[in-house]
Amino acid sequence: MAGGVVVVAGVAGVVAWRSRTGAARPPVTARPPSPAGGGDVMWPVEVYTTVPDEVITRAGPALYIGDESGGVLALDARTGARLWRFRHKGPLAATVGMAPAVAGGRVFACLSIGLDFAVLVALDAATGRLVWRHQVTAPVLRMLLHDGLLLYATPAAVSALDTSGGAPAWTLPLRDTTAVVAAGPLAVVAHFDPAENGRRLTVLRPAEGRPVWSREFGEVSGLTPMPHGGNLLVSALRVRDTREDTDLAAYRLGDGREVWARRWRGAVSWTSVDRTALVTTDIDRLRLLDPATGAPRWTLRRHTGGGPATWLAGDLVVASMLSPGAAGDYDLLGLDRRTGRPRWTLPLPTWLIGGVVRDGVLYATTADDQNHVLAVDTASGTQLWKATAVPGSRLTLGTDLLYTYSVYDEPGGRHVHALDLATGEWVRR
C-alpha cells in the first residue's frame, strides 16, 4: 500500500511463556510506526551480502550495508527507502566481505577483488559519492577506523591510511592478523610471530605507527584481546594432544605489565564483560570474575550445552542455558550479579543467541530452525513479545526499530526486515 504503513499481526505482542516468579505483563498494544518526515515504508529490503558477522552499520538516520556485487547501499533507517547505492566499476567482480565503517561524514568499505586484491574506498555518507580509493595488492583481513586513520591488515602487514585523502601513513610487518581492536589512543593487533612460530599481541600507537609493547603467547589455538579500562584482557586457548587449557589474563595497556593471570582446564570463553563483571563459561559451569583482579566471585555449576549466551543487565546476569530437568529443555535465567543465585527463570523450548540489552529489555534470536525474535524484561523475566523470523537472523538495534537479516536462502532471507521495538510487529510496505 503506497504511502502507508502496514503492521502485520501474528504471534508478536502475545505472551507465550511466563516467568516462574510472577504473572506475565499484559500484551502490548500494536501501534503503527510513523515514518519521521513522511515517505513510503519500503521494508523489507532485498540485499545480498556475504558479510559473516555484523551485516548492518547504523549511523544517524541511515543504515549502510555492503553487498555481494561490490556495492555499498544506504537506506533510510526509518522507512527502508534507498538513499543511494555505490557500485564498483572495473573489469573484475568485487564483493564487500565486511561491514562498512562510518566516521566524519564518510563511509569506508573494503571491496575484495578475487583472492589476491582489494580496494579500500571512502564515500560521502550523504550522497555515496566516491571521495578516494586505495588499491591493495593483497587480500584485506581486517579493517579498523581509529582517530583519523583507517587501519587494515593483509597476510603480510598492518598498514594505515589517512582518512581525509587516503594517503598511506605507515606499514608494520605483522603477519596473519586475526584481530585489530581499538584501545583508547592505542590499537591492539593479534598476529603470527614467525620467529617464535606462535601467536603474538602487539600494542601500537596508530598516530605514529609505533609499537608500544609486544608479548609472545606461543602455540595457541585461539588468542582474543579485549580492552577493559586501563587494562587489556587476553584469552588464549592451548591444545596439547587431547588436553585443552585456557589462560585468561590482564595486562596494563600502557606497558604490558601483567596484572593478573588464571588458567583453567578445558575451553573457557568470556561471554560478557563490563566495568565490574567478567562472565566466563565452559561446558559445565558459569563464573563471574572481578575484571580488575581476576578473583572469582561466584560459580554456577550447571551443564551449559557448551556455548551459552549471557548478557549483563543492571544488577543481573541473564544466561541462556540447558534446563536441569527434561533433556532438550532450556531456561533463561536472571542471576543476581553479587551472589549468582537465580532471581527468575523463564522456561524456553530452545536457547537464545545473538541478543542485545537496551533499557532493561533483552532482544535475542532463538537457535531453532523455526527462528524467533524475543523481547524479555530483564528485571522480571517476563516475555514481552515474540516474532517469527528467518532462521539465522542477526539483529541490529535502531532508535525504535529492530532490524534483522539472514544470509540463508529461506523465504524472507536475504532481506533487511524491521520490527517495532515496542510491539514486535513487522513493519511492511
Order of alpha helices (4+ residues) and beta strands (2+ residues): beta-beta-beta-beta-beta-beta-beta-beta-beta-beta-beta-beta-beta-beta-beta-beta-beta-beta-beta-beta-beta-beta-beta-beta-beta-beta-beta-beta-beta-beta-beta-beta-beta-beta-beta-beta-beta-beta-beta
